[in-house]
């Protein structure tokens, strides 16, 4: 007789779930809003606790370039209807 698997057999550590969420969000922004990997990574920098200078070092670019990725990524998310524009 086959045993029934319990839900506890499929427990995933919280740290793995966070990375799965992150990977899904990067993919979603690339596929649905046309962001590049770098733009998505910059938009999600707070998710992983990365600073602008961390990303500038990682991408071998300037902090101004990181701010430009952020600005372009946010514009693409607004244009795709994923984010609402903020009134100033």
LUMMARPA-942617 format. One record per atom (N, C-alpha, C): x, y, z. Coordinates in steps of 0.05 Angstrom, whole numbers, padded with zeros to 5 digits. Example, Ala and Ser with C-alpha at 12.3 -4.5 7.8 and 13.67 -1.06 7.14 Angstrom:
2
site x->00264	y->-00114	z->00156
site x->00246	y->-00090	z->00156
site x->00264	y->-00066	z->00156
site x->00257	y->-00045	z->00142
site x->00273	y->-00021	z->00143
site x->00258	y->00001	z->00157
REM end
This chain:
88
site x->00017	y->-00023	z->00000
site x->00000	y->00000	z->00000
site x->00018	y->00025	z->00000
site x->00012	y->00044	z->-00017
site x->00027	y->00069	z->-00019
site x->00021	y->00087	z->00005
site x->00042	y->00099	z->00015
site x->00038	y->00118	z->00037
site x->00031	y->00145	z->00025
site x->00016	y->00161	z->00039
site x->00009	y->00188	z->00031
site x->00031	y->00206	z->00041
site x->00041	y->00223	z->00023
site x->00061	y->00242	z->00031
site x->00048	y->00265	z->00046
site x->00061	y->00274	z->00066
site x->00051	y->00296	z->00082
site x->00062	y->00322	z->00071
site x->00047	y->00343	z->00077
site x->00056	y->00370	z->00068
site x->00083	y->00377	z->00079
site x->00089	y->00367	z->00102
site x->00115	y->00373	z->00114
site x->00139	y->00360	z->00099
site x->00133	y->00342	z->00081
site x->00154	y->00330	z->00064
site x->00164	y->00350	z->00043
site x->00150	y->00372	z->00040
site x->00156	y->00391	z->00019
site x->00164	y->00418	z->00030
site x->00174	y->00419	z->00054
site x->00182	y->00444	z->00066
site x->00206	y->00456	z->00052
site x->00204	y->00482	z->00046
site x->00225	y->00496	z->00032
site x->00235	y->00517	z->00052
site x->00261	y->00519	z->00056
site x->00271	y->00540	z->00074
site x->00263	y->00568	z->00065
site x->00258	y->00586	z->00084
site x->00250	y->00613	z->00078
site x->00270	y->00627	z->00060
site x->00296	y->00623	z->00065
site x->00316	y->00636	z->00049
site x->00314	y->00628	z->00020
site x->00307	y->00603	z->00015
site x->00303	y->00594	z->-00013
site x->00278	y->00607	z->-00025
site x->00257	y->00610	z->-00010
site x->00233	y->00623	z->-00020
site x->00239	y->00652	z->-00028
site x->00255	y->00665	z->-00012
site x->00261	y->00693	z->-00018
site x->00276	y->00695	z->-00044
site x->00295	y->00676	z->-00049
site x->00310	y->00677	z->-00074
site x->00291	y->00669	z->-00098
site x->00272	y->00651	z->-00093
site x->00253	y->00644	z->-00114
site x->00236	y->00668	z->-00120
site x->00227	y->00682	z->-00100
site x->00211	y->00706	z->-00105
site x->00227	y->00727	z->-00121
site x->00252	y->00730	z->-00114
site x->00270	y->00749	z->-00127
site x->00273	y->00742	z->-00157
site x->00279	y->00716	z->-00161
site x->00283	y->00707	z->-00189
site x->00257	y->00710	z->-00205
site x->00234	y->00704	z->-00193
site x->00209	y->00708	z->-00207
site x->00204	y->00738	z->-00214
site x->00210	y->00755	z->-00195
site x->00206	y->00784	z->-00200
site x->00224	y->00794	z->-00222
site x->00249	y->00785	z->-00223
site x->00267	y->00793	z->-00244
site x->00256	y->00783	z->-00271
site x->00248	y->00758	z->-00272
site x->00237	y->00747	z->-00297
site x->00212	y->00762	z->-00305
site x->00194	y->00767	z->-00286
site x->00169	y->00781	z->-00292
site x->00174	y->00808	z->-00304
site x->00192	y->00823	z->-00292
site x->00198	y->00850	z->-00303
site x->00211	y->00849	z->-00330
site x->00228	y->00829	z->-00335
site x->00240	y->00826	z->-00361
site x->00219	y->00819	z->-00382
site x->00202	y->00800	z->-00376
site x->00182	y->00790	z->-00395
site x->00159	y->00809	z->-00400
site x->00149	y->00822	z->-00378
site x->00124	y->00837	z->-00380
site x->00128	y->00867	z->-00383
site x->00151	y->00877	z->-00377
site x->00156	y->00906	z->-00379
site x->00180	y->00913	z->-00396
site x->00194	y->00893	z->-00406
site x->00216	y->00897	z->-00424
site x->00241	y->00908	z->-00410
site x->00244	y->00904	z->-00384
site x->00268	y->00913	z->-00370
site x->00291	y->00895	z->-00377
site x->00315	y->00906	z->-00376
site x->00339	y->00890	z->-00379
site x->00345	y->00878	z->-00351
site x->00363	y->00858	z->-00350
site x->00370	y->00846	z->-00325
site x->00381	y->00867	z->-00306
site x->00398	y->00885	z->-00316
site x->00410	y->00905	z->-00298
site x->00388	y->00924	z->-00287
site x->00369	y->00932	z->-00304
site x->00348	y->00950	z->-00295
site x->00331	y->00936	z->-00273
site x->00324	y->00911	z->-00278
site x->00309	y->00896	z->-00258
site x->00324	y->00893	z->-00232
site x->00350	y->00887	z->-00234
site x->00367	y->00883	z->-00210
site x->00369	y->00909	z->-00194
site x->00371	y->00932	z->-00208
site x->00373	y->00957	z->-00194
site x->00346	y->00964	z->-00181
site x->00324	y->00959	z->-00194
site x->00298	y->00964	z->-00183
site x->00294	y->00948	z->-00157
site x->00304	y->00923	z->-00157
site x->00301	y->00905	z->-00134
site x->00324	y->00906	z->-00114
site x->00340	y->00927	z->-00115
site x->00364	y->00927	z->-00098
site x->00358	y->00926	z->-00068
site x->00336	y->00938	z->-00060
site x->00329	y->00937	z->-00031
site x->00320	y->00909	z->-00023
site x->00310	y->00893	z->-00041
site x->00301	y->00866	z->-00036
site x->00324	y->00849	z->-00025
site x->00348	y->00854	z->-00036
site x->00372	y->00839	z->-00028
site x->00391	y->00855	z->-00011
site x->00383	y->00880	z->-00004
site x->00400	y->00896	z->00013
site x->00424	y->00907	z->-00001
site x->00423	y->00911	z->-00027
site x->00446	y->00922	z->-00042
site x->00444	y->00952	z->-00044
site x->00466	y->00965	z->-00043
site x->00466	y->00994	z->-00046
site x->00474	y->01001	z->-00075
site x->00470	y->01026	z->-00081
site x->00477	y->01036	z->-00108
site x->00507	y->01031	z->-00113
site x->00524	y->01037	z->-00093
site x->00552	y->01033	z->-00097
site x->00559	y->01003	z->-00100
site x->00545	y->00985	z->-00086
site x->00549	y->00956	z->-00090
site x->00544	y->00948	z->-00119
site x->00522	y->00958	z->-00130
site x->00515	y->00951	z->-00157
site x->00534	y->00963	z->-00177
site x->00542	y->00988	z->-00172
site x->00562	y->01001	z->-00190
site x->00587	y->00984	z->-00191
site x->00596	y->00974	z->-00169
site x->00620	y->00958	z->-00168
site x->00615	y->00931	z->-00183
site x->00592	y->00919	z->-00178
site x->00586	y->00894	z->-00190
site x->00584	y->00896	z->-00221
site x->00571	y->00917	z->-00230
site x->00567	y->00921	z->-00259
site x->00591	y->00936	z->-00272
site x->00611	y->00943	z->-00256
site x->00634	y->00958	z->-00265
site x->00626	y->00983	z->-00280
site x->00609	y->00999	z->-00266
site x->00599	y->01024	z->-00277
site x->00599	y->01045	z->-00255
site x->00589	y->01068	z->-00262
site x->00588	y->01090	z->-00243
site x->00561	y->01090	z->-00228
site x->00560	y->01104	z->-00206
site x->00535	y->01106	z->-00191
site x->00514	y->01121	z->-00208
site x->00523	y->01139	z->-00224
site x->00504	y->01154	z->-00242
site x->00491	y->01134	z->-00261
site x->00506	y->01115	z->-00271
site x->00495	y->01095	z->-00289
site x->00474	y->01078	z->-00275
site x->00478	y->01072	z->-00250
site x->00459	y->01057	z->-00234
site x->00433	y->01073	z->-00231
site x->00436	y->01099	z->-00225
site x->00412	y->01116	z->-00223
site x->00397	y->01117	z->-00250
site x->00412	y->01117	z->-00272
site x->00399	y->01117	z->-00298
site x->00384	y->01090	z->-00303
site x->00396	y->01068	z->-00295
site x->00382	y->01042	z->-00297
site x->00356	y->01043	z->-00281
site x->00357	y->01055	z->-00257
site x->00334	y->01057	z->-00240
site x->00312	y->01074	z->-00254
site x->00320	y->01097	z->-00264
site x->00301	y->01115	z->-00277
site x->00288	y->01102	z->-00301
site x->00304	y->01089	z->-00318
site x->00294	y->01076	z->-00342
site x->00276	y->01053	z->-00335
site x->00284	y->01037	z->-00315
site x->00268	y->01015	z->-00306
site x->00241	y->01023	z->-00295
site x->00241	y->01044	z->-00279
site x->00215	y->01054	z->-00268
site x->00197	y->01064	z->-00291
site x->00209	y->01078	z->-00311
site x->00193	y->01088	z->-00333
site x->00180	y->01065	z->-00348
site x->00196	y->01043	z->-00353
site x->00185	y->01020	z->-00367
site x->00163	y->01007	z->-00351
site x->00165	y->01005	z->-00324
site x->00144	y->00994	z->-00307
site x->00119	y->01011	z->-00309
site x->00122	y->01037	z->-00309
site x->00099	y->01055	z->-00312
site x->00086	y->01052	z->-00339
site x->00102	y->01052	z->-00360
site x->00092	y->01049	z->-00387
site x->00077	y->01023	z->-00392
site x->00086	y->01001	z->-00378
site x->00073	y->00975	z->-00380
site x->00048	y->00973	z->-00363
site x->00043	y->00994	z->-00346
site x->00019	y->00993	z->-00329
site x->00023	y->00977	z->-00304
site x->00047	y->00970	z->-00298
site x->00052	y->00955	z->-00273
site x->00054	y->00974	z->-00249
site x->00064	y->00998	z->-00253
site x->00065	y->01018	z->-00232
site x->00049	y->01042	z->-00242
site x->00037	y->01056	z->-00223
site x->00023	y->01081	z->-00229
site x->00043	y->01104	z->-00226
site x->00041	y->01124	z->-00244
site x->00059	y->01147	z->-00242
site x->00053	y->01163	z->-00217
site x->00073	y->01174	z->-00205
site x->00069	y->01191	z->-00182
site x->00065	y->01220	z->-00191
site x->00045	y->01233	z->-00180
site x->00041	y->01261	z->-00187
site x->00060	y->01278	z->-00170
site x->00073	y->01298	z->-00183
site x->00091	y->01315	z->-00168
site x->00081	y->01343	z->-00168
REM end
